[in-house]
């Protein structure tokens, strides 16, 4: 065989193999979209419409894309899309009319009702977040939710649950699934002279469920007990998205509930997450740095502006001297990890800045970081506390990476210029 033809033959064989795999994948997708049993919800092809009685469910199934010949050029090879199956459950006590097309889903409810749409991924599919549901022509009972019919991975299944709330209700509430979302359109009829309707969509990146309450001007999100809620972004729902400034604060002494004052006109999308709150009470740890051993004591004095954070008083005793001051503990990205930043002073008023990471594992606490003197000449060094093992890295090259859990409108997490 002519060896000069081998690369071309190998390339052609690889392309035919890719095409064959694509045909097989689409055949499997088509089988996955077909009825499985009599207990499965009725299926409607997309585009299509269906009445949905109270308590009933329906599945909208787009046809699979037809396999296309794979061109030799250009590279890279195209990404194939799979159908996005949407299951809709009518969780209300009134009938609905649904229409599904390539632009999304339209929900028509009886007049006099606001609409709540909760979403979650189903059957192991990835969550395809709804970009937000909005009222049509200023009518809270007519809602449009936008999403396409195909996704670049698949097959994927997507579940929506629709609930109705009377126009006379002063507020709306819904459950927010882990990694899910919910849209609340209303409450009540159009609330402005222009006929605009307030609508808010909450998208969760937390792995725990939460609850949402909305009265048309204030959004309250309540996380599971033992967690603190955090809002990382508020944006308008339409394109182009624009950031909305709003200060979300704890609802009360419960750290797991936060309130965001919003007009939600135009409709907005709120991105929500949860963090594990900083420890409360008093924590005393054995301390060490190049000056010798000591004792580091942290005592919570109240809540911090960052979600799950705590204001703390800090005392360090070492070699017969006492350094005292205040600081904050703020949750970092991982479970049981917290940023510690504090400003201390000795009995002569000399200032020192401390920053580090506080960790807990199996009820054992450890911390390490850097200190920086405010006097001239400036000096710096590493410190450890608790069960921490001193780092072999030179202090000038230590970087403590923090995750900004600051709510919208709050100051950023403190940072100290400790690099070389």
C-alpha positions as CSV (number, residue, x, y, z in Angstrom):
1,X,0.0,0.0,0.0
2,X,1.2,3.5,-0.8
3,X,2.3,5.0,2.5
4,X,1.6,8.5,1.2
5,X,-2.1,7.7,1.2
6,X,-2.3,6.4,4.8
7,X,-2.9,9.7,6.6
8,X,-5.8,10.5,4.2
9,X,-7.3,7.0,4.7
10,X,-7.0,7.3,8.5
11,X,-8.7,10.7,8.4
12,X,-11.6,9.5,6.3
13,X,-12.1,6.4,8.5
14,X,-12.1,8.6,11.6
15,X,-14.8,10.9,10.1
16,X,-17.0,8.0,9.1
17,X,-16.7,6.6,12.7
18,X,-17.7,10.0,14.1
19,X,-20.7,10.1,11.8
20,X,-21.7,6.6,12.9
21,X,-21.5,7.5,16.6
22,X,-23.6,10.5,15.9
23,X,-26.4,8.4,14.3
24,X,-26.3,6.0,17.2
25,X,-26.5,8.9,19.8
26,X,-29.5,10.4,18.0
27,X,-31.3,7.1,17.9
28,X,-30.8,6.7,21.6
29,X,-32.2,10.2,22.2
30,X,-35.3,9.4,20.1
31,X,-35.9,6.3,22.2
32,X,-35.4,8.3,25.4
33,X,-38.0,10.8,24.3
34,X,-40.6,8.1,23.4
35,X,-43.3,7.0,25.9
36,X,-42.1,4.6,28.6
37,X,-45.3,3.4,30.1
38,X,-48.9,4.1,30.7
39,X,-48.1,6.0,33.9
40,X,-46.0,8.6,32.0
41,X,-47.4,12.0,31.4
42,X,-49.0,12.7,28.0
43,X,-46.5,13.9,25.5
44,X,-46.8,16.8,23.0
45,X,-44.5,17.4,20.1
46,X,-42.8,20.8,19.8
47,X,-44.1,23.1,18.5
48,X,-47.5,22.3,20.1
49,X,-50.2,23.3,22.6
50,X,-52.0,21.5,25.3
51,X,-54.7,22.2,27.9
52,X,-53.5,21.1,31.4
53,X,-56.2,20.3,34.0
54,X,-55.6,21.0,37.7
55,X,-53.1,18.5,39.1
56,X,-52.1,17.1,35.7
57,X,-48.8,16.9,33.9
58,X,-47.6,17.0,30.3
59,X,-44.2,16.6,28.6
60,X,-43.1,18.7,25.6
61,X,-40.7,16.7,23.4
62,X,-38.9,18.3,20.5
63,X,-38.1,16.1,17.6
64,X,-34.5,14.9,17.5
65,X,-32.2,16.7,15.1
66,X,-31.5,14.8,11.9
67,X,-27.9,13.7,11.5
68,X,-26.0,15.8,9.1
69,X,-23.0,14.8,7.0
70,X,-19.8,15.6,8.7
71,X,-17.6,17.8,6.6
72,X,-13.9,17.1,6.2
73,X,-13.2,20.8,6.7
74,X,-13.3,23.0,8.6
75,X,-12.0,21.9,12.0
76,X,-13.0,21.6,14.8
77,X,-15.8,19.2,14.3
78,X,-19.3,20.6,15.0
79,X,-21.0,20.0,18.3
80,X,-24.2,18.1,18.1
81,X,-27.3,19.2,20.0
82,X,-29.9,17.0,21.8
83,X,-33.6,17.7,22.4
84,X,-34.6,19.4,25.7
85,X,-37.6,17.6,27.1
86,X,-39.8,19.9,29.3
87,X,-42.1,18.3,31.9
88,X,-44.8,20.7,33.2
89,X,-47.0,20.0,36.3
90,X,-50.0,22.0,37.1
91,X,-49.8,22.3,40.9
92,X,-52.8,24.6,41.1
93,X,-56.5,23.9,41.4
94,X,-57.3,25.6,38.1
95,X,-56.8,24.6,34.5
96,X,-54.0,26.0,32.3
97,X,-53.3,26.3,28.6
98,X,-49.7,25.8,27.5
99,X,-47.9,26.5,24.2
100,X,-44.3,25.3,23.5
101,X,-42.3,26.5,20.6
102,X,-38.7,27.2,19.7
103,X,-38.8,30.5,21.8
104,X,-39.9,28.9,25.1
105,X,-43.1,28.2,27.0
106,X,-46.3,30.3,27.2
107,X,-48.6,29.8,30.2
108,X,-52.2,31.0,30.1
109,X,-54.0,31.0,33.4
110,X,-57.5,32.2,34.3
111,X,-57.8,35.9,34.8
112,X,-57.4,37.1,38.4
113,X,-54.3,35.0,39.1
114,X,-50.6,35.6,39.5
115,X,-48.3,32.8,38.3
116,X,-45.4,31.0,40.1
117,X,-43.1,28.8,38.1
118,X,-40.6,26.6,39.9
119,X,-37.9,24.7,37.9
120,X,-35.5,21.9,38.5
121,X,-33.5,19.4,36.5
122,X,-35.0,15.9,36.2
123,X,-33.6,12.4,35.6
124,X,-30.1,13.5,36.2
125,X,-30.1,16.1,33.5
126,X,-28.2,19.3,33.9
127,X,-30.3,22.3,35.1
128,X,-31.2,24.5,32.2
129,X,-31.9,27.7,34.1
130,X,-34.9,29.7,33.0
131,X,-33.8,33.2,32.0
132,X,-36.9,34.5,33.8
133,X,-40.6,34.4,33.2
134,X,-42.4,37.6,32.5
135,X,-46.0,38.8,32.1
136,X,-47.4,39.2,28.6
137,X,-49.0,42.6,27.8
138,X,-49.2,43.5,31.5
139,X,-51.4,40.5,32.4
140,X,-50.1,38.5,35.4
141,X,-52.1,35.5,34.3
142,X,-50.4,35.3,30.9
143,X,-46.7,34.4,31.2
144,X,-43.8,33.7,28.9
145,X,-40.7,31.7,29.9
146,X,-37.9,31.7,27.4
147,X,-35.6,28.7,26.6
148,X,-34.7,26.8,23.4
149,X,-35.6,23.3,22.3
150,X,-32.2,21.8,22.1
151,X,-29.0,21.8,24.2
152,X,-25.4,20.9,23.3
153,X,-25.5,17.9,25.8
154,X,-28.1,15.4,26.2
155,X,-30.6,14.1,26.3
156,X,-31.7,16.6,29.0
157,X,-35.0,16.7,30.9
158,X,-36.3,19.8,32.6
159,X,-39.2,20.0,35.1
160,X,-41.5,23.0,35.7
161,X,-44.2,23.3,38.4
162,X,-46.8,26.0,38.0
163,X,-48.8,27.4,40.9
164,X,-51.4,30.2,40.8
165,X,-51.9,32.9,43.4
166,X,-55.0,35.1,43.6
167,X,-54.8,38.8,42.6
168,X,-56.1,39.6,46.1
169,X,-53.1,38.0,47.8
170,X,-50.6,40.4,49.2
171,X,-47.6,38.2,48.6
172,X,-46.4,35.1,46.8
173,X,-44.2,32.3,48.1
174,X,-42.6,29.2,46.7
175,X,-40.0,26.5,47.4
176,X,-36.6,26.9,45.7
177,X,-35.0,23.6,44.8
178,X,-31.3,22.9,45.2
179,X,-29.6,24.1,42.0
180,X,-33.0,25.2,40.8
181,X,-34.9,28.4,40.2
182,X,-38.3,30.0,40.7
183,X,-40.1,32.9,38.9
184,X,-42.8,34.9,40.6
185,X,-45.0,37.1,38.4
186,X,-47.2,39.5,40.4
187,X,-48.6,39.7,43.0
188,X,-51.9,41.3,41.9
189,X,-52.6,43.1,38.6
190,X,-50.3,45.6,36.9
191,X,-48.9,47.8,39.6
192,X,-47.9,50.9,37.6
193,X,-49.7,53.4,35.3
194,X,-47.7,52.0,32.4
195,X,-49.2,48.5,33.0
196,X,-45.9,47.0,34.0
197,X,-46.0,43.9,36.2
198,X,-43.3,43.2,38.8
199,X,-41.6,39.9,38.3
200,X,-38.6,38.3,40.0
201,X,-36.6,35.1,39.2
202,X,-34.4,33.6,41.9
203,X,-31.7,31.2,40.7
204,X,-29.9,29.0,43.3
205,X,-26.4,27.7,43.1
206,X,-26.8,26.1,46.5
207,X,-26.9,22.3,47.0
208,X,-29.6,22.9,49.6
209,X,-33.3,23.9,49.2
210,X,-34.7,27.3,50.3
211,X,-37.9,29.2,50.3
212,X,-38.8,32.4,48.6
213,X,-41.4,35.1,49.5
214,X,-42.3,38.1,47.4
215,X,-44.7,41.0,48.0
216,X,-44.0,43.1,44.9
217,X,-41.4,45.2,46.6
218,X,-39.4,43.0,49.0
219,X,-37.9,39.6,48.3
220,X,-37.2,37.3,51.2
221,X,-35.1,34.2,50.8
222,X,-34.8,31.7,53.7
223,X,-32.1,29.1,53.6
224,X,-32.1,25.8,55.5
225,X,-31.3,26.1,59.2
226,X,-27.6,26.2,59.9
227,X,-26.8,28.0,56.7
228,X,-26.5,31.7,55.8
229,X,-28.0,33.1,52.5
230,X,-26.0,35.2,50.1
231,X,-27.0,37.1,47.0
232,X,-24.1,37.5,44.5
233,X,-25.9,39.3,41.7
234,X,-29.1,41.1,40.8
235,X,-29.6,41.8,37.1
236,X,-32.4,42.8,34.8
237,X,-34.0,39.7,33.1
238,X,-33.9,41.0,29.6
239,X,-31.0,41.4,27.2
240,X,-28.7,43.1,27.6
241,X,-28.5,42.3,31.3
242,X,-27.8,45.2,33.6
243,X,-26.7,45.1,37.2
244,X,-29.3,46.3,39.8
245,X,-28.1,47.9,43.0
246,X,-29.9,46.7,46.0
247,X,-28.7,46.0,49.6
248,X,-29.7,42.6,50.8
249,X,-29.6,42.3,54.6
250,X,-30.5,39.7,57.2
251,X,-34.2,39.6,57.8
252,X,-33.8,39.3,61.6
253,X,-31.6,37.5,64.1
254,X,-31.9,34.4,62.0
255,X,-28.9,34.4,59.7
256,X,-30.5,32.1,57.2
257,X,-33.1,34.7,56.1
258,X,-32.2,37.7,53.9
259,X,-34.4,40.5,52.5
260,X,-33.7,42.4,49.3
261,X,-35.8,45.6,48.6
262,X,-36.6,45.5,44.9
263,X,-39.1,47.2,42.5
264,X,-38.6,44.4,40.0
265,X,-39.8,46.7,37.2
266,X,-38.4,45.7,34.8
267,X,-38.2,42.1,35.9
268,X,-35.0,41.0,37.6
269,X,-33.0,37.8,38.2
270,X,-31.4,37.2,41.6
271,X,-28.6,34.8,42.0
272,X,-28.6,33.1,45.4
273,X,-26.2,30.8,47.2
274,X,-25.6,29.6,50.8
275,X,-22.5,29.6,53.0
276,X,-21.8,28.0,56.4
277,X,-21.7,30.7,59.0
278,X,-18.6,31.6,61.0
279,X,-18.4,30.1,64.5
280,X,-20.1,32.0,67.4
281,X,-19.0,32.2,71.0
282,X,-15.3,32.2,72.2
283,X,-12.5,30.2,70.7
284,X,-9.0,30.0,72.3
285,X,-6.1,28.6,70.4
286,X,-2.4,28.0,71.1
287,X,-0.5,30.5,69.1
288,X,3.1,30.6,67.7
289,X,5.3,32.9,65.6
290,X,9.0,33.7,65.5
291,X,8.6,35.7,68.8
292,X,7.5,32.5,70.6
293,X,4.3,30.8,71.8
294,X,1.2,32.5,73.0
295,X,-2.6,32.3,73.1
296,X,-5.0,33.7,70.5
297,X,-8.6,34.3,71.6
298,X,-11.5,35.1,69.3
299,X,-14.9,36.2,70.7
300,X,-17.9,36.9,68.5
301,X,-19.5,40.3,69.2
302,X,-22.2,40.3,66.5
303,X,-23.0,39.8,62.9
304,X,-20.8,41.0,60.0
305,X,-22.0,42.7,56.8
306,X,-20.9,39.7,54.8
307,X,-23.4,36.8,54.8
308,X,-22.5,34.3,57.5
309,X,-19.7,36.5,58.8
310,X,-19.1,37.5,62.4
311,X,-17.6,40.5,64.0
312,X,-15.0,39.4,66.6
313,X,-12.9,40.8,69.4
314,X,-9.3,39.5,69.2
315,X,-6.8,39.1,72.0
316,X,-3.2,37.8,71.7
317,X,-1.1,37.2,74.8
318,X,2.6,36.4,74.2
319,X,5.7,36.8,76.3
320,X,3.9,38.7,79.0
321,X,2.4,41.2,76.5
322,X,-1.2,41.6,75.4
323,X,-2.3,42.7,71.9
324,X,-6.0,43.5,71.6
325,X,-8.3,44.7,68.9
326,X,-11.2,43.6,66.6
327,X,-11.8,41.9,63.3
328,X,-14.0,39.7,61.2
329,X,-14.5,36.1,60.4
330,X,-16.0,35.5,57.0
331,X,-16.9,32.2,55.2
332,X,-14.6,31.1,52.4
333,X,-15.4,28.8,49.5
334,X,-15.0,25.5,51.4
335,X,-16.9,23.9,54.2
336,X,-15.4,24.9,57.6
337,X,-13.0,27.5,56.2
338,X,-13.1,31.1,57.2
339,X,-11.2,34.3,56.5
340,X,-9.8,36.0,59.6
341,X,-8.8,39.7,59.4
342,X,-8.0,41.8,62.5
343,X,-6.3,45.0,63.6
344,X,-4.5,44.7,67.0
345,X,-2.5,47.1,69.1
346,X,0.0,46.6,72.0
347,X,0.0,48.5,75.3
348,X,2.0,51.3,73.7
349,X,-0.4,51.8,70.8
350,X,1.7,50.1,68.1
351,X,-0.6,48.6,65.5
352,X,-0.5,45.2,63.8
353,X,-2.6,43.8,61.1
354,X,-3.4,40.1,61.0
355,X,-4.9,38.0,58.1
356,X,-5.2,34.3,57.8
357,X,-7.4,31.3,57.4
358,X,-9.3,29.6,60.2
359,X,-10.3,26.0,59.6
360,X,-12.2,23.3,61.4
361,X,-12.2,19.5,61.0
362,X,-13.4,16.8,63.3
363,X,-14.1,19.5,66.0
364,X,-10.4,20.6,65.9
365,X,-9.5,24.2,64.9
366,X,-6.4,25.4,63.2
367,X,-5.4,28.8,61.7
368,X,-2.4,30.3,60.0
369,X,-1.6,33.5,58.2
370,X,0.6,36.6,58.2
371,X,1.0,39.6,60.5
372,X,2.2,43.1,59.4
373,X,3.4,45.8,61.7
374,X,2.2,49.4,61.0
375,X,5.4,50.9,62.5
376,X,8.5,52.0,60.6
377,X,10.3,50.1,59.4
378,X,7.5,47.7,58.4
379,X,8.0,44.1,59.4
380,X,6.0,41.0,58.6
381,X,6.0,37.3,59.5
382,X,4.0,34.1,59.5
383,X,1.9,32.8,62.4
384,X,0.0,29.6,63.3
385,X,-2.6,28.7,65.9
386,X,-4.4,25.6,67.0
387,X,-3.4,22.4,65.2
388,X,-1.9,24.2,62.2
389,X,1.4,23.1,60.9
390,X,3.8,26.0,60.2
391,X,4.2,26.7,56.5
392,X,7.7,26.2,55.0
393,X,7.0,29.0,52.5
394,X,8.6,32.4,53.2
395,X,6.1,35.0,54.5
396,X,6.8,37.4,51.6
397,X,5.6,34.8,49.1
398,X,2.5,33.6,51.0
399,X,-0.8,34.5,49.4
400,X,-4.1,33.9,51.1
401,X,-6.8,33.6,48.5
402,X,-10.3,34.6,49.8
403,X,-13.8,34.3,48.4
404,X,-15.8,37.5,48.5
405,X,-19.1,36.6,50.1
406,X,-20.0,40.2,50.4
407,X,-23.7,41.0,49.7
408,X,-24.7,43.6,47.1
409,X,-24.0,47.1,48.5
410,X,-21.7,46.0,51.3
411,X,-18.0,46.8,51.5
412,X,-15.6,44.1,50.1
413,X,-13.8,41.7,52.4
414,X,-10.7,43.2,54.0
415,X,-7.3,42.4,52.4
416,X,-3.8,43.2,53.6
417,X,-0.9,44.0,51.3
418,X,1.4,41.3,52.6
419,X,3.1,40.2,49.3
420,X,6.6,41.1,48.5
